Amino acid sequence: MRCAAIDIGTNSCRLLIADASAEGLRPLYRDIKTTRVGEGLGEQFHLQEEAIERSISCLDSFRNIVEEMEVDSYRVVATSALREAENQEDFLRRARERTAMQVQVISSEEEAHLSYLGVSRGLPDIESPLVADLGGGSLELILEGADPIFLSFPLGAVRAMEQNLKITEITAIMSSLALHKDDFAPHPLVVVGGTATSLVTIKLSLDLYDVSLVHGQLLSRGEIADIYNMLERMPLNLRRRLPGLQAARADIIPWGTRIVLLLMDMLGKEETTISESDLLEGIIWGLI
């Protein structure tokens, strides 16, 4: 069965097409475009016209690819920015009229569950992971099992940059983590999202993105701190030319990295595994 998953995130739109069966997924096509639908969302919770147009144009191009590759089943989801936008219905209507695709705005809890599904299927050797999904506008943590725990914070790389959040403010937003530190302690931390994968590509100086090198990579807190210190000292024009970093992500990457570091410190974690398999893979597993 050939399936496609599209994620309209706060910072980027992503597409995955894969042949799927009960035995596993065989990825056929991946694409990611920085459309930043959540740009300028701010306290007005209003999507900007330019951001809407960028995102719908991207969705239209993805629709063409889905049709060309003769996909049997697909699902399009939208996350943090669309969840909060007061003009959400306008976006959904225009997307449907332009692309004939039905965009589903999913809850933060479903987003976390699908990310967890992607991680657990993609990293079967990691038993009972604590999955942190850090996007452009939100951070979800989920631990499944006998006593599942789900947390969601209005905290992401784009949001932190636009609001110029200080370390103390980020820590305050995540303060409820302290209530679950003991629950999370025995479980290995797995982080998904663009910030997480970018940390690996920066570490490895990957000019060309290689999923096999990124997926399952273990990063220590020290390695992440070194990358963060380098990014903080580096002017934006130089970050845009940094090997391994998407130029379009250069402005938000220090903010995302700061959140990862603070998350690890609050959880008492000295290392984390990075998973390329995330929400998109979870969507496809859900389809089959």
N, C-alpha and C positions, 0 to 999 in steps of 0.2 A: 504494500500500500504506500503510495507516494503522498507525503504530507508536507504542509508548509505552516510555519509559525511566523507571525509578524508582531513585533513589540514596538509600540509607540511610547517611548520613554521620555522623560523630561529633557534629556540631553540629545538622545539619538533615536533613530528608527533602525530596527534590525530585522533581517529576514534570514530564516533557515529553511531549506528544503531538504528532505531526507526520505530515503526508502525505509519504511518502518515495519517491523514484525515483532512478535513476542520475544524473539531472540536478541533484538537490538536495533540500533539505528545506523544507517549508512548515509552520512551527510553527502549531499550532492552539490549544494550551493549555499554560500553565505554572503551576506552583504550588510554593511553598516554605513549609515550616513548621519552626520551631525546636523540635525534639523532644529534642535533646541526649542521644542514647542513650549517649554516652560519659561522661556526668556522673558524677563520683566513681569512675571506673574504677580509677584509682590503681594502687598496687603490687599490689593483690589481683587485678587483672584480672577483676573480677566486675561484671557489669552490674547496676545497681540496679533494684529492682522498679518504681519509679515511672517510670524512664527506659524500661524495656521496655514498660510499658503505654502511655506517650505515643507511642512509635514504632509499636507495632502498631495503635493506634487511628488514627494518621495513615495507615498503610498500608491499613487497611480503607476509609478515606474515599477514598483514591486508587483503590482497586479499583472502587468505585462509579462514579467518573468514567470510568475506563477502559472499564467495561461500557457506560455510557450513551453514550459516544462511538464505540462499535462498533469498537474497535481490532482489527486483524487479528493483530498480533504484539506481544508485549511482553517485557521482561526487567527483573527486579528484582535489583539488586546491593547488597551491603553492603561497607563498606570498613574503615578502620582500627580502629574500636572493636570491631566484630564479629570482625575477624581476631584480635584479642588476647584477647578475652573467654573465660575458662575455662568460662562457662556459655553459650557460643555455641549449642550444640545445643538447649538449652532454649528459647532465643529462636526459633530456626528452626522448631522443632516447634510452638510456640505461634502463630507467625505463619502457618504452614501450616494449622493447625486453625481459626484464626479467619478467615482471608482466602482460603484455598484457593490462595494464591500461593506459588510456590517462590522463596525468597530465595537467591541465590547469593553466597557470601562470596568475593570475588575477591582475588587476590594483589596486592601493591603494584605488581608489574611489569605485570600486566594493567591495573590502574587507570591507570598512567602511559601505557601504550600507547593505551588508549581516549581519554584526555584529549588525547594527541598527535593522534590521528585527528580528534577534534573540532576542534582548533585548525587543523590543516593544511587541512581542508575548509572551515572557517569563515573563515580568513584566507589565501586562496590566494596573495595578493600578497606574503606574507612567506616568503621562501625559506629553507629549512632552519632553522626556529626551534629555540631551546632552550626547552623548555616546563617550567615549574615549576608543579606542582599543590599548592597550599597549602590543606589542609583543617583540620578541628578537631583531628585527632590525628596527622596525618603530613604529610610534605613529600616529594614525588617530583620528581625531575628526569630528563628524558629527552631525548636527542638521537638521532634516527634517521638512517639513511643507511648509507654504506659501512662506517663504524666506529661503530656505535651505542654509546651510553653510558647506563646507567641507574643512578641513585642513589636511595636511600630513607632518610629520617631519621625517627626517632620524635619528631616536632616539629610541633606545630600550635597554633592559637590557643587552643583549649580546654585542651589539655595544658600549654601554657606558662603559662596563667593559674593552673590548679589546682596546678601544681608551683612557681609563683612563680619561674620561671627567670630568672636574671640574664643580662645581656648576655654575660658571659664564659662562662656555661654554654651558652647558645644557640650561641655561636661554637664552643665545644668540640664540641658535637654535630655541627656541620657542618664540622668540621676537614678531612675528606677531600676537600672541594671544592677545596682547594689543589692536589691532585694533578691536577685536570682543568682548571684555570683557563686554560691555554694552548689546550686542546682546545675550550673553550667560547667563547673570545675572539671568533672571527669570526662567531658566531651571535647574531642578535637574541633578546633575552630576552622571552618571553611568559609572563605569569602568569595562572593561572586559579584560581577559588575565590571564596568569599564575601568574604574580606578584600579581594581584588583588586578585585572589582566595587564593593564598598562605598567604596573609596578614590575611585573615579570619581564615585559618587553624592554623596559628601561634597563633592568638588571642585566639582561642578555644582549642588549644593544641590537635588537632584531630590526633590520631594515625591512624585511618582509615578514608579515605575521605568520607564525607557524603554530597551529593549534596543538600539535603533538609536543611542542616544547613548552607551551604555556600551561596546558591542562595538567593538574596534579603537582605543579611546582610548589615546593615548600619554601617559604620565606620566613626568616627570623625577624624578630623585632628590631634587632640591630641593623639588618640590611635595609629594612623599611625606613628606619630613622636616618640612615646615611643618605638614602634617596631623597627623603623629605628635606634634609638640610641642604642638599645640593640644589633642589628645586627652589627653595626659598631664597637662596643667594643668587639665582640665575635670573637675569632679566627676561621678560616675556619673549622678546625677539630671538633670544638664544634658546629658550625652551622649545620654541617652534621648530628649531633645527636639531633638537636632541635626538640621537639615534634611538629608535624604538618607541618614540612617542608620536601619536597622531597630532599633527599641527593644530587641528581643531579642538583638541583637548588640552592644549598647553596652558590656557588661562585657568582652568578649573582643577588641574591635577594636584597642585599643592594643597588645596582645600580638601579634596577627597582623601589624600594621603594623611593629612592631619586627623581626619575622622577615624581612619583605620588605626592609627597609632593610639589615639585616645581610647578607642574601643578595646584594643588589646590591653592597654594599661588598666582599664576599669575591670576587665575580666581576669586580669592576672595571667595573660597568655604570652608566652615567649616566642611562639611561632604560629603560623597559619598556613593552610593549604589553599591554593588558588584553583578554582574550578572554572573551566571554560563552559562546561555543561551546566546550564542554569535554567532560567525561565523558558527560553525557547524550546529546549529539549523537553522540559516538563509539559509544555503545551502539546507537543507532538505525542508524548506518552499518553496524555489525557485523551487525545483524539482516537488512539487505537485501543 
